[in-house]
Structure formats: C-alpha cells, structure tokens
Amino acid sequence: YMSGAGSVLALPFDPRRMATLGAPVQVLQDVDFQNGHSATFSASRSGNTAIYQSGPDREGLRTSRDRTLEWIDESGAVDRIAARPIELHRSAWLRLSPDDGRVAYRGVDDGLWVRALADGPDLRLMEDEPYEWEWFASGDELLVVTERGTAVQRLLADGSRAAEAVLRSEQPVASLEPTSDPNVWLASVGATGVRDIRRLNLESGEMSEVLATEADERGPALSPD
C-alpha cells in the first residue's frame, strides 16, 4: 500500500486469523503520488512484481516528461523498462495487465491508452475520459467506467472493437475488482463518504448489495482464493 509521502509499504497478513503480522516495511520510495491521493503504481496479481513511475525530485522540479517507468521484482531489484516516460494525466494511475506485459493508463489528453512494455508502442483505446478502469483476468479486455462514474463499459485491449455498454449507475462506480466469474465484478458505488460495496453483473446490467453500513466502504480487494 501507498503512504502520502510517496512510499510503498508491505505488511504481512494472516488470512486465517484475519490479522496483520508485525510492522510495515518500506519497499519503494519516491513513487509518483499525484495530488496526494492518486499513486502511479500497480502490483501484479501474483504479488511478485510491480510497476511504478518515479515521483518528483526533492525540489519538486521533475516534470512528467522527465519521470521514468520502472519495474521491481520479488528480489527487490529495480529496472528502468521504458526509454520513453509515460505522460500521465495529473490524476491518473497505472493498471498492469495480468500477463505483466502491458500497462493501461490515462494520458495527458484524457484518453485511455495501453502500452506494451516489451517494445513500447502506445495504443489509444478510447477518447472518452476514463473515470476508472481495470483488466479482465484474461488480459483481452478492460472494464472501463466513464461519464463521471455512471457508465460501465467493456473494451477489447487491442482496440479492434468499440466499447460495449454493460451497465448504468445513478451513483459513481469506482474501485473495480474482478471475481472468478468474468461477468461478475465488485465495486465501490456512491458518493465519497457514503460508498457501499456492490456486485456488478455485466450480463444482466444489474447491481446487488454486498456490504452497506453507515461507514464509507471502498476499495474491495478479493483474496487469491
């Protein structure tokens, strides 16, 4: 997880006891942390690797054009993996594909882009401003939320077909989390401060309640099992 100072921390967790173990350990620093809330960092589903964009220098003078895209593996080794920095929107973040070979991001032009990390070409998938996006487990598609969080669409990652509308919501949909069923996702739904966790059915276009209390429920994250 990220801290507000641009550091990535790791904290051991016991799933049987549902409890953390020990103290957090810093594994990365100087990660781009835009506007104090949007981290340009994405971990692989395996948990063994992560991709991130370096943050401003100590004087705060480094621009997005000067920041580098870097890769860290399970041994802690860090490599620069792209000669060209990714020019991200000021409030954007990275989404690493399931095969660890591509990254989806919101560009400075507000469009949704995908870059292949091996050879570097960038593909613009849509011109609409993305509010949220996440990869399907297959790596062939992305689930994308537009129109300020109210329109949910599925989009082929190779750009060969226009986006398909699958769900409309009166409240903003965010924090997309895939399940073992590609047509069922979890998400935080609602305005900031009063969000609930809901199940999205992409086939029926309906949502159902999973967790709703007076608290602000956000950021659902399923365990590997």
C-alpha positions in Angstrom: 0.0 0.0 0.0 1.0 3.7 -0.5 1.7 6.3 2.1 1.1 10.0 1.4 4.9 10.6 1.3 5.3 8.6 -1.9 6.5 5.3 -0.3 5.2 1.8 -0.9 4.9 -0.3 2.2 4.4 -4.1 2.7 2.6 -5.5 5.7 2.4 -9.3 6.4 -1.2 -10.6 6.7 -2.5 -13.9 8.2 -5.7 -14.8 6.2 -6.7 -17.4 8.8 -6.6 -15.1 11.7 -7.7 -12.1 9.6 -4.9 -10.1 11.3 -1.7 -8.2 10.3 1.6 -9.5 11.5 4.4 -7.2 12.6 5.2 -3.7 11.4 5.0 -2.4 7.8 8.3 -2.4 5.8 9.1 0.2 3.1 9.9 -1.5 -0.2 9.9 1.6 -2.5 10.3 5.3 -2.2 9.9 8.4 -4.4 6.9 6.9 -6.2 4.8 9.5 -8.1 1.8 10.3 -5.8 -0.3 12.8 -7.7 -2.5 15.3 -5.8 -1.8 13.4 -2.6 -4.2 10.6 -3.4 -3.5 9.0 -6.8 -0.5 6.7 -6.9 1.2 5.8 -10.2 1.9 2.3 -9.0 0.5 -1.1 -9.9 1.3 -4.5 -8.4 0.9 -7.8 -10.4 -1.8 -10.2 -9.3 0.9 -12.7 -8.4 2.3 -10.2 -5.9 5.9 -10.8 -7.2 6.4 -7.7 -9.3 5.2 -4.1 -9.6 5.4 -1.3 -12.0 5.6 2.4 -11.0 6.5 5.8 -12.2 9.2 7.8 -10.3 8.0 10.8 -8.5 9.2 14.4 -8.3 12.8 15.1 -7.1 13.4 16.6 -3.7 13.0 20.1 -5.1 9.7 19.1 -6.8 11.2 20.2 -10.2 10.9 17.0 -12.1 8.1 17.0 -14.7 6.0 14.1 -16.0 8.2 14.1 -19.1 11.3 13.5 -17.0 9.9 10.7 -14.8 10.8 7.2 -15.6 8.8 4.0 -15.7 10.4 1.4 -13.6 9.9 -2.3 -12.6 10.6 -4.0 -9.3 10.7 -7.8 -8.9 10.4 -10.0 -5.8 14.1 -9.8 -5.0 13.8 -6.0 -4.8 15.8 -5.3 -8.0 14.7 -2.2 -9.8 15.0 -1.8 -13.6 14.0 1.1 -15.9 11.8 -0.6 -18.5 11.0 2.2 -20.9 13.2 4.7 -22.6 10.1 7.0 -23.1 8.3 8.1 -19.9 4.6 7.6 -19.9 2.9 11.0 -19.8 0.1 10.5 -17.4 -2.9 12.8 -16.6 -2.4 14.6 -13.3 -5.0 12.4 -11.6 -4.3 9.1 -13.3 -2.8 5.8 -12.2 -1.4 2.7 -13.8 -3.1 -0.7 -14.3 -0.7 -3.6 -15.0 -2.1 -6.4 -17.2 -2.5 -10.0 -15.8 0.4 -11.2 -18.0 2.6 -8.3 -16.7 3.3 -7.3 -20.3 1.1 -4.2 -20.8 0.0 -1.2 -18.8 -3.2 0.8 -19.2 -3.2 4.4 -18.3 -5.0 7.7 -18.7 -2.9 10.1 -20.8 -2.5 13.8 -20.7 -5.1 14.1 -23.5 -7.7 12.4 -21.2 -7.9 9.3 -23.4 -7.3 5.7 -22.3 -4.1 4.2 -23.5 -2.3 0.8 -23.4 1.4 0.4 -23.8 3.2 -2.9 -24.5 6.2 -2.8 -22.1 8.4 -5.1 -24.2 8.6 -2.9 -27.3 6.9 0.3 -26.2 4.1 1.1 -28.7 1.2 3.0 -27.3 -2.4 2.3 -28.4 -5.2 4.8 -27.7 -8.3 2.7 -26.9 -10.8 5.5 -26.3 -11.1 9.2 -26.5 -13.7 9.5 -23.7 -12.3 10.5 -20.3 -12.0 7.3 -18.2 -13.1 7.5 -14.6 -11.9 4.1 -13.6 -10.5 1.0 -15.4 -9.3 -2.5 -14.7 -8.2 -5.6 -16.7 -10.2 -8.7 -17.1 -8.4 -11.8 -15.8 -8.0 -13.0 -19.5 -6.0 -9.9 -20.3 -8.0 -9.5 -23.5 -10.4 -6.8 -22.2 -10.7 -3.9 -19.8 -13.7 -2.8 -17.8 -13.9 1.0 -18.1 -16.1 3.5 -16.3 -16.8 6.8 -18.0 -19.2 9.7 -17.7 -18.1 10.7 -14.2 -18.5 7.2 -13.0 -22.0 6.4 -14.2 -21.3 4.4 -17.4 -19.6 1.0 -17.3 -18.3 -0.5 -20.5 -16.1 -3.4 -21.6 -13.4 -2.7 -24.1 -11.1 -5.0 -26.1 -7.5 -4.3 -25.2 -6.3 -4.4 -28.9 -8.8 -1.7 -29.9 -10.4 -3.8 -32.6 -13.9 -3.0 -31.5 -15.8 -0.1 -30.0 -16.6 -0.2 -26.3 -19.7 -2.1 -25.3 -22.0 -0.5 -22.7 -22.9 -3.1 -20.0 -24.3 -1.1 -17.0 -25.6 2.3 -16.0 -25.5 3.7 -12.4 -27.0 6.8 -10.8 -24.1 6.9 -8.4 -20.3 6.9 -9.2 -18.8 3.4 -9.7 -15.1 3.0 -8.7 -12.5 0.6 -7.2 -13.3 -2.2 -9.8 -12.4 -5.7 -8.6 -12.8 -8.8 -10.8 -14.0 -12.1 -9.5 -13.5 -15.7 -10.8 -16.6 -15.1 -13.0 -15.6 -12.6 -15.8 -19.2 -11.3 -15.8 -19.3 -10.5 -12.1 -17.3 -7.7 -10.5 -17.2 -5.9 -7.2 -17.0 -2.1 -6.9 -17.5 0.8 -4.6 -20.7 2.7 -5.5 -21.8 6.0 -4.2 -20.5 9.5 -3.4 -17.4 10.0 -1.4 -18.1 9.3 2.3 -21.2 7.2 1.7 -19.9 4.5 -0.6 -21.1 0.8 -0.4 -19.7 -2.4 -1.9 -21.9 -3.8 -4.7 -21.8 -6.7 -7.1 -21.9 -5.8 -10.8 -23.5 -8.3 -13.2 -22.2 -7.5 -16.6 -24.7 -9.8 -18.3 -27.9 -8.5 -16.8 -26.7 -4.9 -16.2 -27.8 -5.0 -12.6 -26.1 -4.3 -9.3 -26.7 -6.0 -5.9 -25.6 -5.1 -2.4 -22.7 -6.8 -0.8 -21.7 -4.5 2.1 -23.6 -1.4 3.2 -23.2 0.3 6.5 -23.1 3.9 7.8 -19.3 3.8 7.1 -17.6 4.6 3.8 -16.9 1.2 2.2 -14.4 1.5 -0.6 -11.6 -0.4 -2.3 -12.8 -4.0 -2.3 -9.9 -6.5 -2.8 -10.5 -10.2 -3.1 -8.1 -12.7 -1.7 -6.4 -15.0 -4.2 -8.7 -17.9 -3.2 
